[in-house]
């Protein structure tokens, strides 16, 4: 998924095969990563503990694992 930190509002969109997340949190001290996990968890209706950032902690392109039900 592609992340845009520091956006005007939090938003999740699907653009073809790409999931795009916009978060208002700044890209500093992991704030944007935490916001991404929270936003994605809310969008999926899953608890935050079910999502894990696997790759892309400092990049715009991120790989997030979702635990099975």
C-alpha positions, 0 to 999 in steps of 0.5 A: 500500500502507498501512504501519504503522511501529513495529509489534510484528512485521513482516508483510504482509497483503492486505485486499481491494485493499489491501496492508498492511505492518507494520514494526518500524522507527520512522518516523524517518530513513527507517528505516521506508521501508528496512524496507518495501522489504526486507520487500516484496522478501523477500515477493516473492522479489525483490532490493531493487534491483528495488523503488523508492519512488515516492511517500509517503516521509513518508506511510502510503500508499506507491507502490512500483515493481517492476522487470520480470523 
